[in-house]
């Protein structure tokens, strides 16, 4: 049974979502009314997914999300934000903090349930189907699940650099400096974006929904694979 953590200082919203997820959807539900309580519950309960209200006193949802992402147990767990129109934080702020999705208040309970199911399926698929990527430096070859993938030298250099720290986020600026060897401030983000798109076409089952080279606005790109470098 999946364990879902709901964090909201509004008791009416908290109870409404808890009832939906526990009684109708059948999830094991954890609730918290503050960021501090949420951090304690997450450390003790290891939720599979978290739903965070953005606007909360003392510790807002954006700050809480950053703190959760620092926990190894929550580093890859899906996080969905509940956002309101009158909050100082934008959707961009929520996603840059490490959120995966957002639902605007007032929201449809059916839509929230559908979003949760989709993110849990994605997380399970990612955990169970970690691709094996092999980088051979001497010959500049790339193998995905033991099948050789033809790449250009620049594509190889990009994969080689990212594969040294799988799971690490690399900004466009860093990739331009470290892979392309451009001086600070030189280079176009479109250059990185186009090369990533080309690599995705070669590696991904569905390049429009990448599982190996993932990107997030404000954080850059990351490589999700079991990597062997020879």
Buried (B, 14 or more C-beta within 10 A) or exposed (E): EBBBBBBBBBEEBBEBBBEBBBEEBEBBBBBBBBBEBBBEBBEEBBBBBBBBBBBBEEBBBBBBBEBBBEEEEBEEBBBBBBBEEEBEBEBEBBBBBBBBBBBEBEBEBEEBBEBBEEBBEBBEEBEEEBBEBBBBEEEBBBBBEEEEBEBEEBBBBBBBBBBEEBEEBBBBBBBBBBBBEBEEEEBEEEBBEEBBEBBBEBBBEEBEEBBBBBBBEEBBBBBBBEBEEE
